[in-house]
Amino acid sequence: MVRLVQKWIFAHLDIVDPKTHPSARPLRDESRAEIAARFEHALGDADGITGAHCIHELWMRGEMPINIERALEHLWARAATSIPDWLPMRYIDWLPGAYQVALGFRASGTGRSNIYLVLLDYRDRGGEAYGVYVGMSKYSPAQRFDQHKAGIRAAGSVLKRGLEVLTGPTLHLQFINRADAARIETELAQALAATGLIVKGGH
């Protein structure tokens, strides 16, 4: 019976557009049961994009950490090659807040600069497990992260503690003009720090 219900639910769901930003939350209006059914089908189809949106929506709703962690584990095991780069590889309790803060910033024009966030590992210190580095670059966030880890114009915090790029919250802050990028880099770092996060960068 459960399988029949899931098939019926999934048959009435539209396919997630691969180009949809996570901040748009395309599954916002769906019930938890609909999202669970969609996620099961995504696993079966090795559909990382749909699975990522399912996890993201539940994450933004405050789903229990253990459920997010299990979903991430299952999706990475079944659909690693098709998971979009904006889905983190691990659970971060403050991710919904980071989205909310970052979405409050907008650029006035286009250009060649990108704002990026890097997840920092502070689990060796006790207290807050993760922090964040805020930066700007003409390179893509992934390229700039690789440069940091290779010691190229590297920030010490990223070189030592950088785990992964948190692409999702700043997808709307890519290819912006340099003046806006410089301002947003500083103001975003300050805004994230004001929420209680450990923040580095933001020069």
C-alpha positions as CSV (number, residue, x, y, z in Angstrom):
1,M,0.0,0.0,0.0
2,V,2.8,2.4,0.9
3,R,4.5,1.8,-2.5
4,L,1.2,2.5,-4.3
5,V,0.7,5.7,-2.4
6,Q,4.3,6.8,-3.2
7,K,3.8,6.0,-6.9
8,W,0.6,8.0,-6.9
9,I,2.2,11.0,-5.2
10,F,5.2,11.0,-7.5
11,A,3.1,10.8,-10.6
12,H,1.6,14.1,-9.6
13,L,4.9,15.9,-9.0
14,D,6.7,18.0,-11.6
15,I,10.3,17.3,-12.4
16,V,12.7,19.7,-10.7
17,D,14.4,22.0,-13.2
18,P,18.2,21.4,-13.0
19,K,18.9,25.1,-13.4
20,T,16.7,26.1,-10.3
21,H,18.7,27.7,-7.5
22,P,18.2,26.1,-4.1
23,S,17.2,29.5,-2.7
24,A,14.1,29.3,-4.9
25,R,13.0,26.2,-2.9
26,P,10.9,24.7,-5.6
27,L,9.5,22.1,-3.2
28,R,8.4,24.6,-0.7
29,D,4.7,23.9,-1.2
30,E,5.0,20.1,-1.0
31,S,4.2,18.0,2.0
32,R,6.8,16.0,3.8
33,A,5.3,12.8,2.4
34,E,5.5,14.1,-1.2
35,I,9.2,15.1,-0.6
36,A,9.9,11.7,0.9
37,A,8.3,9.9,-2.1
38,R,10.2,12.1,-4.5
39,F,13.5,11.4,-2.7
40,E,13.0,7.6,-2.8
41,H,12.4,7.8,-6.6
42,A,15.5,10.1,-6.9
43,L,17.6,7.5,-5.2
44,G,16.2,4.7,-7.4
45,D,17.0,6.8,-10.5
46,A,20.4,8.0,-9.2
47,D,19.0,11.5,-9.7
48,G,21.3,13.8,-7.7
49,I,19.6,17.0,-8.7
50,T,16.1,16.1,-7.5
51,G,17.5,14.3,-4.4
52,A,19.5,17.5,-3.5
53,H,16.4,19.7,-3.7
54,C,14.5,17.2,-1.5
55,I,17.2,17.3,1.2
56,H,17.6,21.0,0.9
57,E,13.9,21.7,1.4
58,L,13.8,19.5,4.5
59,W,17.0,21.1,5.8
60,M,15.5,24.6,5.4
61,R,12.4,23.4,7.4
62,G,14.5,22.3,10.3
63,E,14.4,18.6,9.8
64,M,16.2,16.6,12.5
65,P,20.0,16.5,11.9
66,I,20.1,12.7,11.9
67,N,17.6,12.5,9.1
68,I,19.5,15.0,7.0
69,E,22.8,13.2,7.6
70,R,21.2,9.9,6.6
71,A,19.7,11.4,3.5
72,L,23.0,12.9,2.5
73,E,24.8,9.6,3.0
74,H,22.3,7.7,0.9
75,L,22.3,10.3,-1.9
76,W,26.1,10.5,-2.1
77,A,26.2,6.7,-2.2
78,R,23.7,6.4,-5.0
79,A,24.0,9.6,-7.1
80,A,27.4,11.2,-6.4
81,T,28.1,12.1,-10.1
82,S,24.9,14.1,-10.5
83,I,24.7,15.9,-7.2
84,P,24.8,19.7,-7.8
85,D,27.8,21.4,-6.2
86,W,25.5,23.6,-4.0
87,L,24.6,20.6,-1.7
88,P,27.0,20.3,1.2
89,M,28.6,17.0,1.9
90,R,27.8,17.2,5.6
91,Y,25.1,18.5,8.0
92,I,25.6,22.1,9.1
93,D,23.1,23.4,11.6
94,W,23.3,27.0,10.7
95,L,23.0,26.6,6.9
96,P,19.4,27.9,6.7
97,G,20.4,31.0,8.5
98,A,23.4,31.5,6.1
99,Y,20.9,31.4,3.2
100,Q,18.7,33.9,4.9
101,V,21.5,36.3,5.6
102,A,23.1,36.0,2.1
103,L,19.9,36.5,0.3
104,G,19.7,39.9,1.9
105,F,22.5,41.1,-0.4
106,R,22.2,42.1,-4.0
107,A,24.6,43.5,-6.6
108,S,23.7,46.5,-8.8
109,G,25.5,45.3,-11.9
110,T,27.3,42.4,-13.5
111,G,31.0,41.9,-13.8
112,R,33.7,39.3,-13.2
113,S,33.8,39.0,-9.4
114,N,32.3,36.2,-7.3
115,I,31.5,36.0,-3.6
116,Y,32.2,32.7,-2.0
117,L,31.9,30.9,1.3
118,V,34.1,28.1,2.6
119,L,33.2,25.8,5.5
120,L,35.8,25.8,8.2
121,D,36.4,22.9,10.6
122,Y,36.6,23.9,14.3
123,R,35.7,20.5,15.8
124,D,39.1,20.3,17.5
125,R,38.3,23.4,19.6
126,G,35.0,22.3,21.1
127,G,32.0,24.6,21.0
128,E,30.8,25.5,17.6
129,A,31.9,22.8,15.2
130,Y,32.1,24.9,12.0
131,G,32.9,28.4,10.9
132,V,32.9,30.1,7.6
133,Y,35.3,32.1,5.4
134,V,33.9,34.9,3.3
135,G,35.9,35.9,0.2
136,M,35.7,37.4,-3.3
137,S,37.6,36.5,-6.4
138,K,37.6,36.6,-10.2
139,Y,37.9,32.9,-10.1
140,S,35.0,30.5,-9.5
141,P,34.4,29.5,-5.9
142,A,35.6,26.0,-6.6
143,Q,38.8,27.3,-8.3
144,R,39.5,29.7,-5.6
145,F,39.1,27.0,-2.9
146,D,41.6,24.8,-4.7
147,Q,44.0,27.7,-4.8
148,H,43.7,28.2,-1.1
149,K,44.3,24.6,-0.4
150,A,47.3,24.6,-2.7
151,G,48.8,27.6,-0.9
152,I,48.2,30.1,-3.7
153,R,47.4,33.5,-2.1
154,A,45.9,31.3,0.7
155,A,44.1,32.5,3.8
156,G,45.6,30.5,6.7
157,S,42.1,29.6,8.0
158,V,41.1,28.0,4.7
159,L,44.5,26.3,4.1
160,K,44.3,24.7,7.6
161,R,40.6,24.3,8.2
162,G,38.8,24.6,4.9
163,L,36.5,21.6,4.2
164,E,34.4,22.6,1.2
165,V,32.8,25.5,-0.6
166,L,29.3,26.4,0.5
167,T,28.1,27.3,-3.0
168,G,24.4,27.6,-2.4
169,P,23.9,30.7,-0.3
170,T,25.9,32.9,-2.7
171,L,24.8,31.6,-6.1
172,H,23.1,34.9,-6.8
173,L,26.3,36.8,-6.1
174,Q,28.4,35.4,-9.0
175,F,29.6,37.5,-11.9
176,I,29.0,40.8,-10.2
177,N,30.9,44.1,-10.5
178,R,34.0,44.5,-8.3
179,A,32.8,47.5,-6.3
180,D,29.7,45.6,-5.2
181,A,31.7,42.5,-4.5
182,A,34.1,44.3,-2.2
183,R,31.3,45.9,-0.3
184,I,29.2,42.7,-0.1
185,E,32.3,40.6,1.0
186,T,32.8,42.9,4.1
187,E,29.1,43.4,4.9
188,L,28.2,39.7,4.5
189,A,31.1,38.7,6.8
190,Q,29.8,41.1,9.4
191,A,26.2,40.0,9.1
192,L,27.2,36.3,9.5
193,A,29.3,37.1,12.5
194,A,26.4,38.9,14.0
195,T,24.5,35.6,14.1
196,G,27.1,34.1,16.3
197,L,29.2,32.3,13.7
198,I,33.0,32.0,13.6
199,V,33.8,34.1,10.5
200,K,37.1,34.7,8.8
201,G,37.9,36.7,5.7
202,G,35.6,39.5,4.6
203,H,38.5,41.9,4.0
